[in-house]
């Protein structure tokens, strides 16, 4: 909510990262699935109206053109050791690959583009579905395949002050109440600065249900 009301996605993202570090595994309904819900994606999301998957070559060739990375096309961070993925938020001062890796530094990751993961492709035109481990996470837990170096479902924890996805005006729930970001962590600004939210903002979000807590 970047206008009225302000974008509240950062709160959800922060809660997802923090709480999922200790969340139990439950089939495919884990942190990656929760991230899909947070950022509007999903394991079987319908393609965006502005995105049409490229048709495969009729001659059986495997070359594909890269998916449109604008006009609402989705961006996915994929962990290659088991095929797990989640929609990737934009980050100031970072490439998509850098943002993807910051969430999952303990394993190799790749970025894929497309309105639906089934049709998403990488920068070199390779389809997600062509990966050796595509959707492998749905059937098994791969030993040693982790983002945070601890478990298979958690992402690496990022301090909210260092979160490159935070934008000016974003609202974050902290231990002392709601805070508003004064800017982004980009350029000379190495970390995000926050100010206490106004009483009107506090009142607006006071009735939101708490879905997770540390």
C-alpha positions as CSV (number, residue, x, y, z in Angstrom):
1,X,0.0,0.0,0.0
2,X,2.1,2.9,-1.2
3,X,-0.7,5.4,-1.4
4,X,-3.7,5.6,0.8
5,X,-3.6,3.3,2.7
6,X,0.2,2.8,2.7
7,X,1.7,-0.4,1.5
8,X,1.8,-2.9,4.4
9,X,3.6,-5.7,2.5
10,X,6.9,-5.1,4.4
11,X,5.2,-6.1,7.6
12,X,4.1,-9.4,6.1
13,X,7.5,-10.0,4.6
14,X,9.3,-9.3,7.9
15,X,6.9,-11.6,9.8
16,X,7.3,-14.3,7.2
17,X,11.1,-14.3,7.4
18,X,11.2,-14.0,11.2
19,X,8.5,-16.5,12.2
20,X,9.3,-19.2,9.5
21,X,12.7,-19.7,10.9
22,X,11.0,-21.8,13.5
23,X,8.0,-22.9,11.6
24,X,7.3,-26.7,11.3
25,X,7.4,-28.4,7.9
26,X,4.0,-29.2,6.5
27,X,4.2,-30.7,3.1
28,X,4.4,-28.0,0.4
29,X,2.5,-25.5,2.6
30,X,5.6,-23.9,4.1
31,X,7.4,-20.6,4.1
32,X,7.8,-20.6,0.3
33,X,4.1,-21.1,-0.1
34,X,3.4,-18.4,2.5
35,X,5.7,-16.0,0.6
36,X,3.6,-16.7,-2.5
37,X,0.5,-15.7,-0.7
38,X,2.2,-12.6,0.7
39,X,3.4,-11.3,-2.6
40,X,0.4,-12.2,-4.6
41,X,1.8,-15.3,-6.3
42,X,1.0,-19.0,-5.7
43,X,2.2,-22.4,-6.7
44,X,-0.4,-22.5,-9.5
45,X,-1.2,-18.9,-10.0
46,X,-3.1,-17.9,-13.1
47,X,-1.1,-16.0,-15.7
48,X,-1.4,-12.3,-15.6
49,X,-3.7,-10.7,-18.2
50,X,-0.7,-8.9,-19.7
51,X,1.5,-12.0,-19.9
52,X,1.2,-14.8,-22.5
53,X,3.6,-17.7,-22.1
54,X,5.8,-18.3,-25.2
55,X,4.6,-21.2,-27.3
56,X,7.2,-24.0,-27.6
57,X,8.7,-24.6,-31.0
58,X,6.6,-26.9,-33.1
59,X,9.8,-28.7,-34.3
60,X,10.6,-29.9,-30.9
61,X,13.4,-27.5,-30.3
62,X,14.2,-26.6,-26.7
63,X,15.1,-22.9,-27.2
64,X,12.7,-20.4,-25.6
65,X,12.7,-16.7,-25.7
66,X,12.9,-15.0,-22.3
67,X,9.6,-14.1,-20.8
68,X,8.5,-10.5,-20.7
69,X,9.9,-9.0,-17.5
70,X,7.6,-5.9,-17.5
71,X,3.9,-5.3,-17.7
72,X,3.2,-7.3,-14.6
73,X,5.1,-10.5,-15.4
74,X,6.1,-12.3,-12.2
75,X,9.6,-12.8,-10.9
76,X,10.5,-16.0,-9.0
77,X,13.5,-16.8,-6.8
78,X,14.3,-20.5,-7.3
79,X,16.5,-22.7,-5.1
80,X,18.0,-25.1,-7.6
81,X,18.8,-28.0,-5.3
82,X,15.1,-28.9,-4.8
83,X,13.2,-26.5,-7.0
84,X,11.6,-24.5,-4.2
85,X,10.5,-20.9,-5.2
86,X,8.8,-17.8,-4.1
87,X,7.8,-14.5,-5.8
88,X,10.7,-12.0,-5.6
89,X,10.0,-8.5,-4.4
90,X,11.8,-5.5,-5.9
91,X,14.8,-4.2,-4.1
92,X,16.5,-0.8,-4.3
93,X,20.1,-0.8,-5.4
94,X,20.2,-4.6,-6.0
95,X,19.7,-6.8,-9.1
96,X,17.1,-9.5,-9.0
97,X,19.8,-12.1,-8.7
98,X,21.4,-10.3,-5.7
99,X,18.0,-10.0,-3.9
100,X,17.3,-13.7,-4.5
101,X,20.6,-14.7,-3.1
102,X,20.2,-12.5,-0.1
103,X,17.2,-14.5,0.9
104,X,18.8,-17.8,0.2
105,X,22.6,-17.5,0.6
106,X,23.3,-21.1,1.6
107,X,22.3,-22.6,-1.7
108,X,22.5,-21.8,-5.4
109,X,19.6,-19.7,-6.6
110,X,18.3,-18.6,-10.0
111,X,15.8,-16.0,-11.1
112,X,12.9,-16.9,-13.4
113,X,10.3,-14.7,-15.1
114,X,6.7,-15.4,-16.0
115,X,3.2,-15.0,-14.9
116,X,3.1,-18.7,-13.9
117,X,6.0,-20.8,-12.6
118,X,5.1,-23.6,-15.0
119,X,6.0,-21.2,-17.9
120,X,8.6,-19.1,-16.2
121,X,12.1,-18.9,-17.9
122,X,15.5,-17.7,-16.8
123,X,17.7,-15.0,-18.4
124,X,19.1,-17.5,-20.9
125,X,15.6,-18.7,-21.9
126,X,15.6,-22.0,-19.9
127,X,12.3,-23.0,-18.5
128,X,11.8,-23.7,-14.8
129,X,10.1,-27.0,-15.7
130,X,13.3,-28.1,-17.5
131,X,15.4,-27.9,-14.4
132,X,16.6,-31.3,-13.1
133,X,15.0,-30.6,-9.7
134,X,11.9,-28.7,-10.8
135,X,9.1,-29.4,-8.3
136,X,11.3,-31.9,-6.5
137,X,10.5,-30.3,-3.1
138,X,6.9,-31.5,-3.5
139,X,8.0,-35.1,-3.1
140,X,11.0,-35.1,-0.8
141,X,13.2,-33.2,1.5
142,X,16.7,-32.9,-0.1
143,X,19.5,-33.3,2.5
144,X,21.6,-30.2,2.8
145,X,19.3,-28.1,0.6
146,X,18.7,-25.0,2.7
147,X,18.6,-21.3,2.4
148,X,19.6,-20.4,5.9
149,X,21.9,-23.2,6.7
150,X,19.6,-24.6,9.3
151,X,16.4,-26.1,7.7
152,X,14.7,-26.7,4.4
153,X,11.9,-24.2,4.8
154,X,13.4,-21.1,6.3
155,X,14.9,-18.1,4.5
156,X,17.9,-16.2,5.7
157,X,16.9,-13.5,8.2
158,X,17.5,-9.9,7.1
159,X,17.4,-7.0,9.6
160,X,14.6,-4.7,8.6
161,X,17.1,-1.8,8.6
162,X,19.0,-3.5,5.9
163,X,16.0,-4.7,3.9
164,X,16.5,-3.4,0.3
165,X,12.8,-4.0,-0.5
166,X,11.7,-1.3,2.0
167,X,10.4,2.0,0.4
168,X,9.7,5.4,1.7
169,X,6.3,5.4,3.5
170,X,6.3,1.7,4.2
171,X,4.8,0.7,7.6
172,X,6.6,-1.8,9.7
173,X,5.4,-3.4,12.9
174,X,8.2,-3.4,15.5
175,X,8.5,-4.1,19.3
176,X,7.6,-0.5,20.1
177,X,4.7,-0.2,17.7
178,X,4.2,0.8,14.1
179,X,7.1,2.6,12.4
180,X,7.2,4.4,9.0
181,X,10.2,4.2,6.7
182,X,11.8,7.6,5.9
183,X,13.6,6.3,2.8
184,X,15.2,3.3,1.1
185,X,18.5,1.6,1.8
186,X,20.2,2.8,-1.4
187,X,22.9,5.1,-2.6
188,X,24.7,6.7,0.4
189,X,22.0,5.5,2.7
190,X,23.3,2.2,4.0
191,X,20.3,1.4,6.2
192,X,16.6,2.4,6.4
193,X,15.6,5.0,9.0
194,X,12.2,4.8,10.7
195,X,10.0,7.2,12.6
196,X,7.0,6.4,14.9
197,X,3.8,6.2,12.9
198,X,1.3,9.0,13.5
199,X,-1.7,8.4,15.7
200,X,-4.0,8.2,12.7
201,X,-1.9,5.5,11.1
202,X,-1.7,3.6,14.4
203,X,-5.5,3.8,14.7
204,X,-6.0,2.6,11.1
205,X,-4.1,-0.6,11.7
206,X,-5.0,-1.2,15.3
207,X,-7.7,-3.7,14.4
208,X,-5.6,-5.9,12.2
209,X,-5.4,-9.5,13.5
210,X,-2.1,-10.9,14.6
211,X,-1.4,-14.0,12.5
212,X,2.1,-14.7,13.7
213,X,4.4,-13.6,16.5
214,X,7.9,-14.4,17.7
